[in-house]
Amino acid sequence: MQNDLAPQLSPQDLADLTTWRRQMHQAPDLSGDEGATALAVSAALARLHPSQIVTGLGGHGVAAVFAGQAPGPTVMIRAELDGLPIPEAAGPDHISRNPGKAHLCGHDGHMAVLMGVARLLSRQPPAKGRVILLFQPAEENGAGAAAVLADPAFAALRPDWAFALHNMPGLPLGQVQVAAGPANCASVGLRIQLSGRTAHAATPQTGISPANALARLIPALTALGPGGDLAPDFRLVTLTHARLGEPAFGISPGEAEVWATLRTLQDAHMADLRAQAVALAQSVAEAERLTLSLSWLDDFAACSNDPAAVAHIQAVTDWQDPEGPMRASEDFGRFRRPQTQSAMFLLGAGAATPALHSPDYDFPDELIGQGATIFSRIIRNILG
């Protein structure tokens, strides 16, 4: 690990950030509805006097810009604003106060890490270039990064480098894992709706039931993506929901729907898997004389770490290679573009910690200072 003189957060800083993180934990917002969280972030940033605060990015996104005195590259560090629509299990004193919503992926901790970086930058701005601290909306449904990139206001902020972390239960507390190449799978949700005609249950032949179509689609969809090892041609289709008609004994159903998540390691294979799923649904619907409607949701591109960006993370951490890419998806990968070199690293949340999205997960406050220090060192190495 490279030894440098990057500034450190004080014990008082860490106490303040822990309190702030727990306040954010108590008030989670869902994807696309992060207005209250964004206001709290903007207020905390304003007290640190960045060069500029940009709000409303891609919805409720917030960016703080810390500019150096001389020209130079732009380095962006990203955290996420949104929580999850999952009730939190009783446990911490700072349990969510918003029923049915909770920060069970650690985004409250990611925000606290970035707020720690902001404190350090407020005392020692970069020597050159700019640092952008992006608090991104709507990561959990895959819409946020794309919306930020499409926002005209982001054009003036477009970074040369982009970095992020994700806390990871199952890894020893504070362990850093990072590698170049594929980091997260691409995934997308497919909703298939089938419409026929209801009939009396005594005379089903007078209607058009989608029951047989549903029975055909469920095994055929999963056969398109059998899963297996995360090889380059990996593809997985997971059935997540199915419904047939209404819960009644006197009606032969006239409609059905099935939801499936499509997952691949590479974006190119996702395009092929999408096409196969559409062709299958069309074929089955036509054979069963049904009207077909398809919709796509929660669209995540594959996330791949740029080797040069990974080298900057490795230069300032005692890192280890991960076991391989994550099957889970992350929309940070959209920020990697020809003009932007990007990488995300994993930061261990504890070997015995509940899994992400579990109702009893809580971000370890011990990671706030470590995450902020890592990002501060990366910034210092690139910008001075």
GULO-284256 format. One record per residue (C-alpha): residue in three letters; x, y, z. Coordinates in steps of 0.5 Angstrom, whole numbers. Layout:
<sites>
SITE, Ala, X, Y, Z .
...
</sites>
This chain:
<sites>
SITE, Met, 0, 0, 0 .
SITE, Gln, 3, 7, -2 .
SITE, Asn, 4, 11, 4 .
SITE, Asp, 2, 18, 3 .
SITE, Leu, 0, 24, 8 .
SITE, Ala, -7, 25, 6 .
SITE, Pro, -11, 28, 12 .
SITE, Gln, -15, 24, 17 .
SITE, Leu, -22, 25, 20 .
SITE, Ser, -21, 26, 27 .
SITE, Pro, -25, 23, 33 .
SITE, Gln, -30, 28, 33 .
SITE, Asp, -31, 28, 25 .
SITE, Leu, -32, 20, 26 .
SITE, Ala, -37, 21, 32 .
SITE, Asp, -41, 27, 28 .
SITE, Leu, -41, 22, 22 .
SITE, Thr, -44, 16, 25 .
SITE, Thr, -49, 21, 28 .
SITE, Trp, -51, 23, 21 .
SITE, Arg, -51, 16, 18 .
SITE, Arg, -56, 14, 24 .
SITE, Gln, -60, 20, 22 .
SITE, Met, -60, 18, 15 .
SITE, His, -62, 10, 17 .
SITE, Gln, -68, 13, 21 .
SITE, Ala, -71, 16, 15 .
SITE, Pro, -70, 12, 8 .
SITE, Asp, -73, 14, 2 .
SITE, Leu, -74, 9, -4 .
SITE, Ser, -72, 10, -11 .
SITE, Gly, -74, 16, -15 .
SITE, Asp, -77, 19, -9 .
SITE, Glu, -71, 21, -5 .
SITE, Gly, -73, 29, -4 .
SITE, Ala, -72, 29, 3 .
SITE, Thr, -65, 25, 3 .
SITE, Ala, -63, 30, -2 .
SITE, Leu, -65, 36, 2 .
SITE, Ala, -61, 33, 8 .
SITE, Val, -55, 32, 4 .
SITE, Ser, -55, 39, 1 .
SITE, Ala, -56, 42, 8 .
SITE, Ala, -50, 38, 10 .
SITE, Leu, -45, 40, 4 .
SITE, Ala, -47, 47, 5 .
SITE, Arg, -44, 47, 11 .
SITE, Leu, -37, 45, 8 .
SITE, His, -37, 50, 3 .
SITE, Pro, -36, 47, -4 .
SITE, Ser, -34, 51, -10 .
SITE, Gln, -41, 49, -12 .
SITE, Ile, -47, 44, -11 .
SITE, Val, -51, 42, -16 .
SITE, Thr, -58, 39, -14 .
SITE, Gly, -64, 35, -18 .
SITE, Leu, -59, 31, -22 .
SITE, Gly, -63, 25, -26 .
SITE, Gly, -68, 27, -21 .
SITE, His, -66, 28, -14 .
SITE, Gly, -58, 27, -15 .
SITE, Val, -54, 32, -11 .
SITE, Ala, -47, 33, -13 .
SITE, Ala, -41, 37, -9 .
SITE, Val, -36, 40, -13 .
SITE, Phe, -29, 42, -10 .
SITE, Ala, -24, 45, -15 .
SITE, Gly, -17, 46, -15 .
SITE, Gln, -13, 52, -16 .
SITE, Ala, -10, 49, -23 .
SITE, Pro, -13, 46, -29 .
SITE, Gly, -13, 38, -28 .
SITE, Pro, -17, 32, -29 .
SITE, Thr, -24, 31, -26 .
SITE, Val, -25, 25, -20 .
SITE, Met, -32, 23, -19 .
SITE, Ile, -33, 19, -12 .
SITE, Arg, -41, 16, -12 .
SITE, Ala, -45, 14, -7 .
SITE, Glu, -53, 12, -7 .
SITE, Leu, -59, 16, -4 .
SITE, Asp, -64, 10, -4 .
SITE, Gly, -67, 5, 1 .
SITE, Leu, -71, -1, 0 .
SITE, Pro, -78, -3, 0 .
SITE, Ile, -77, -8, 6 .
SITE, Pro, -79, -7, 13 .
SITE, Glu, -73, -7, 18 .
SITE, Ala, -73, -12, 24 .
SITE, Ala, -73, -9, 31 .
SITE, Gly, -66, -8, 33 .
SITE, Pro, -62, -2, 33 .
SITE, Asp, -64, 4, 37 .
SITE, His, -64, 8, 30 .
SITE, Ile, -69, 3, 26 .
SITE, Ser, -72, 6, 20 .
SITE, Arg, -78, 11, 22 .
SITE, Asn, -81, 10, 15 .
SITE, Pro, -86, 4, 15 .
SITE, Gly, -84, -1, 10 .
SITE, Lys, -77, 2, 8 .
SITE, Ala, -70, 1, 10 .
SITE, His, -63, 2, 9 .
SITE, Leu, -61, -5, 8 .
SITE, Cys, -56, -5, 3 .
SITE, Gly, -52, 0, 7 .
SITE, His, -53, 6, 2 .
SITE, Asp, -53, 11, 9 .
SITE, Gly, -46, 9, 10 .
SITE, His, -44, 10, 3 .
SITE, Met, -47, 17, 4 .
SITE, Ala, -43, 18, 11 .
SITE, Val, -37, 16, 7 .
SITE, Leu, -38, 21, 2 .
SITE, Met, -39, 26, 7 .
SITE, Gly, -33, 25, 11 .
SITE, Val, -29, 26, 4 .
SITE, Ala, -33, 32, 4 .
SITE, Arg, -30, 34, 11 .
SITE, Leu, -23, 33, 8 .
SITE, Leu, -24, 37, 2 .
SITE, Ser, -26, 43, 5 .
SITE, Arg, -20, 43, 9 .
SITE, Gln, -15, 41, 4 .
SITE, Pro, -18, 42, -3 .
SITE, Pro, -15, 39, -9 .
SITE, Ala, -8, 42, -12 .
SITE, Lys, -11, 42, -19 .
SITE, Gly, -17, 39, -23 .
SITE, Arg, -24, 38, -19 .
SITE, Val, -27, 33, -15 .
SITE, Ile, -34, 31, -15 .
SITE, Leu, -38, 28, -10 .
SITE, Leu, -44, 25, -13 .
SITE, Phe, -50, 23, -9 .
SITE, Gln, -54, 19, -14 .
SITE, Pro, -61, 17, -14 .
SITE, Ala, -65, 11, -16 .
SITE, Glu, -59, 6, -16 .
SITE, Glu, -64, 0, -13 .
SITE, Asn, -68, 0, -19 .
SITE, Gly, -62, 1, -24 .
SITE, Ala, -65, 8, -27 .
SITE, Gly, -61, 13, -23 .
SITE, Ala, -54, 13, -26 .
SITE, Ala, -57, 13, -33 .
SITE, Ala, -62, 19, -31 .
SITE, Val, -56, 23, -28 .
SITE, Leu, -52, 21, -35 .
SITE, Ala, -58, 24, -39 .
SITE, Asp, -59, 30, -35 .
SITE, Pro, -56, 36, -39 .
SITE, Ala, -53, 39, -32 .
SITE, Phe, -48, 33, -32 .
SITE, Ala, -45, 35, -38 .
SITE, Ala, -41, 40, -34 .
SITE, Leu, -39, 35, -29 .
SITE, Arg, -37, 29, -33 .
SITE, Pro, -31, 26, -30 .
SITE, Asp, -24, 23, -32 .
SITE, Trp, -24, 18, -27 .
SITE, Ala, -30, 15, -23 .
SITE, Phe, -30, 11, -16 .
SITE, Ala, -35, 8, -12 .
SITE, Leu, -35, 2, -6 .
SITE, His, -40, -3, -4 .
SITE, Asn, -40, -5, 3 .
SITE, Met, -40, -13, 3 .
SITE, Pro, -42, -18, 9 .
SITE, Gly, -39, -24, 9 .
SITE, Leu, -32, -21, 8 .
SITE, Pro, -28, -19, 14 .
SITE, Leu, -29, -12, 17 .
SITE, Gly, -25, -7, 13 .
SITE, Gln, -22, -12, 8 .
SITE, Val, -21, -9, 1 .
SITE, Gln, -23, -13, -5 .
SITE, Val, -22, -11, -12 .
SITE, Ala, -20, -13, -19 .
SITE, Ala, -20, -11, -26 .
SITE, Gly, -25, -13, -31 .
SITE, Pro, -32, -16, -30 .
SITE, Ala, -35, -14, -23 .
SITE, Asn, -42, -14, -23 .
SITE, Cys, -47, -18, -28 .
SITE, Ala, -52, -14, -33 .
SITE, Ser, -60, -16, -31 .
SITE, Val, -66, -13, -33 .
SITE, Gly, -74, -15, -31 .
SITE, Leu, -78, -18, -36 .
SITE, Arg, -86, -17, -35 .
SITE, Ile, -90, -22, -39 .
SITE, Gln, -98, -20, -39 .
SITE, Leu, -102, -25, -43 .
SITE, Ser, -109, -23, -45 .
SITE, Gly, -115, -28, -47 .
SITE, Arg, -122, -28, -45 .
SITE, Thr, -126, -31, -39 .
SITE, Ala, -131, -36, -38 .
SITE, His, -135, -39, -33 .
SITE, Ala, -131, -45, -30 .
SITE, Ala, -137, -50, -32 .
SITE, Thr, -136, -48, -40 .
SITE, Pro, -128, -46, -40 .
SITE, Gln, -128, -48, -48 .
SITE, Thr, -132, -41, -49 .
SITE, Gly, -127, -37, -47 .
SITE, Ile, -119, -37, -48 .
SITE, Ser, -115, -39, -42 .
SITE, Pro, -108, -37, -41 .
SITE, Ala, -107, -43, -36 .
SITE, Asn, -103, -47, -41 .
SITE, Ala, -99, -41, -44 .
SITE, Leu, -97, -40, -37 .
SITE, Ala, -95, -47, -36 .
SITE, Arg, -91, -47, -42 .
SITE, Leu, -87, -41, -41 .
SITE, Ile, -85, -42, -34 .
SITE, Pro, -80, -48, -35 .
SITE, Ala, -78, -45, -42 .
SITE, Leu, -76, -38, -39 .
SITE, Thr, -71, -42, -34 .
SITE, Ala, -68, -46, -40 .
SITE, Leu, -66, -40, -43 .
SITE, Gly, -61, -38, -37 .
SITE, Pro, -59, -44, -33 .
SITE, Gly, -54, -41, -29 .
SITE, Gly, -48, -44, -27 .
SITE, Asp, -41, -42, -26 .
SITE, Leu, -39, -34, -28 .
SITE, Ala, -36, -36, -35 .
SITE, Pro, -36, -30, -40 .
SITE, Asp, -43, -34, -43 .
SITE, Phe, -46, -34, -36 .
SITE, Arg, -54, -33, -37 .
SITE, Leu, -59, -34, -32 .
SITE, Val, -67, -33, -32 .
SITE, Thr, -70, -33, -25 .
SITE, Leu, -78, -33, -24 .
SITE, Thr, -80, -28, -19 .
SITE, His, -87, -28, -20 .
SITE, Ala, -93, -31, -23 .
SITE, Arg, -101, -30, -23 .
SITE, Leu, -106, -33, -27 .
SITE, Gly, -113, -30, -27 .
SITE, Glu, -117, -29, -20 .
SITE, Pro, -118, -33, -14 .
SITE, Ala, -125, -35, -15 .
SITE, Phe, -127, -42, -17 .
SITE, Gly, -133, -40, -22 .
SITE, Ile, -128, -37, -27 .
SITE, Ser, -124, -40, -32 .
SITE, Pro, -118, -34, -33 .
SITE, Gly, -117, -29, -38 .
SITE, Glu, -111, -26, -36 .
SITE, Ala, -104, -28, -33 .
SITE, Glu, -97, -25, -32 .
SITE, Val, -90, -28, -31 .
SITE, Trp, -84, -24, -28 .
SITE, Ala, -77, -26, -29 .
SITE, Thr, -70, -23, -28 .
SITE, Leu, -65, -24, -34 .
SITE, Arg, -58, -24, -32 .
SITE, Thr, -51, -24, -36 .
SITE, Leu, -44, -23, -35 .
SITE, Gln, -44, -19, -41 .
SITE, Asp, -48, -13, -44 .
SITE, Ala, -47, -17, -51 .
SITE, His, -50, -23, -48 .
SITE, Met, -56, -19, -45 .
SITE, Ala, -58, -17, -52 .
SITE, Asp, -58, -24, -54 .
SITE, Leu, -62, -27, -48 .
SITE, Arg, -67, -21, -49 .
SITE, Ala, -69, -23, -56 .
SITE, Gln, -69, -30, -54 .
SITE, Ala, -74, -29, -49 .
SITE, Val, -78, -24, -53 .
SITE, Ala, -79, -29, -59 .
SITE, Leu, -81, -35, -54 .
SITE, Ala, -86, -30, -51 .
SITE, Gln, -89, -29, -58 .
SITE, Ser, -89, -36, -60 .
SITE, Val, -93, -38, -54 .
SITE, Ala, -98, -33, -54 .
SITE, Glu, -99, -34, -62 .
SITE, Ala, -100, -41, -61 .
SITE, Glu, -105, -40, -55 .
SITE, Arg, -109, -35, -59 .
SITE, Leu, -107, -30, -53 .
SITE, Thr, -105, -22, -54 .
SITE, Leu, -98, -21, -51 .
SITE, Ser, -96, -15, -47 .
SITE, Leu, -88, -14, -45 .
SITE, Ser, -85, -9, -41 .
SITE, Trp, -78, -8, -38 .
SITE, Leu, -76, -6, -31 .
SITE, Asp, -70, -5, -27 .
SITE, Asp, -65, -5, -33 .
SITE, Phe, -58, -5, -30 .
SITE, Ala, -52, -5, -35 .
SITE, Ala, -46, -10, -33 .
SITE, Cys, -40, -7, -29 .
SITE, Ser, -33, -8, -31 .
SITE, Asn, -27, -4, -27 .
SITE, Asp, -22, -1, -32 .
SITE, Pro, -15, -3, -30 .
SITE, Ala, -12, 4, -29 .
SITE, Ala, -18, 6, -24 .
SITE, Val, -16, -1, -21 .
SITE, Ala, -9, 1, -20 .
SITE, His, -11, 7, -16 .
SITE, Ile, -15, 3, -11 .
SITE, Gln, -9, -2, -11 .
SITE, Ala, -4, 3, -10 .
SITE, Val, -7, 6, -3 .
SITE, Thr, -10, 0, 0 .
SITE, Asp, -8, -7, 3 .
SITE, Trp, -12, -11, -3 .
SITE, Gln, -14, -18, -4 .
SITE, Asp, -17, -21, -11 .
SITE, Pro, -25, -22, -10 .
SITE, Glu, -27, -29, -12 .
SITE, Gly, -30, -27, -18 .
SITE, Pro, -35, -22, -21 .
SITE, Met, -42, -21, -17 .
SITE, Arg, -48, -24, -20 .
SITE, Ala, -52, -18, -17 .
SITE, Ser, -52, -12, -21 .
SITE, Glu, -50, -5, -20 .
SITE, Asp, -51, 1, -24 .
SITE, Phe, -45, 4, -23 .
SITE, Gly, -42, 1, -29 .
SITE, Arg, -46, 6, -33 .
SITE, Phe, -41, 11, -31 .
SITE, Arg, -35, 8, -35 .
SITE, Arg, -35, 11, -42 .
SITE, Pro, -29, 12, -47 .
SITE, Gln, -28, 19, -43 .
SITE, Thr, -29, 16, -36 .
SITE, Gln, -24, 11, -33 .
SITE, Ser, -28, 8, -27 .
SITE, Ala, -28, 2, -22 .
SITE, Met, -31, 0, -15 .
SITE, Phe, -28, -4, -10 .
SITE, Leu, -32, -8, -4 .
SITE, Leu, -30, -6, 3 .
SITE, Gly, -32, -12, 8 .
SITE, Ala, -37, -11, 13 .
SITE, Gly, -36, -17, 17 .
SITE, Ala, -36, -25, 16 .
SITE, Ala, -42, -26, 21 .
SITE, Thr, -46, -20, 19 .
SITE, Pro, -53, -21, 16 .
SITE, Ala, -53, -21, 8 .
SITE, Leu, -55, -15, 4 .
SITE, His, -62, -13, 3 .
SITE, Ser, -64, -18, 10 .
SITE, Pro, -69, -14, 15 .
SITE, Asp, -63, -14, 20 .
SITE, Tyr, -58, -11, 16 .
SITE, Asp, -54, -5, 19 .
SITE, Phe, -48, -1, 16 .
SITE, Pro, -42, -2, 20 .
SITE, Asp, -40, 5, 23 .
SITE, Glu, -33, 3, 23 .
SITE, Leu, -32, 3, 16 .
SITE, Ile, -34, 11, 15 .
SITE, Gly, -27, 13, 17 .
SITE, Gln, -24, 7, 13 .
SITE, Gly, -28, 9, 6 .
SITE, Ala, -27, 16, 7 .
SITE, Thr, -19, 15, 8 .
SITE, Ile, -19, 11, 2 .
SITE, Phe, -22, 16, -3 .
SITE, Ser, -18, 21, 0 .
SITE, Arg, -12, 18, -2 .
SITE, Ile, -14, 16, -9 .
SITE, Ile, -16, 24, -10 .
SITE, Arg, -9, 26, -7 .
SITE, Asn, -5, 21, -12 .
SITE, Ile, -9, 23, -18 .
SITE, Leu, -10, 31, -16 .
SITE, Gly, -5, 32, -11 .
</sites>
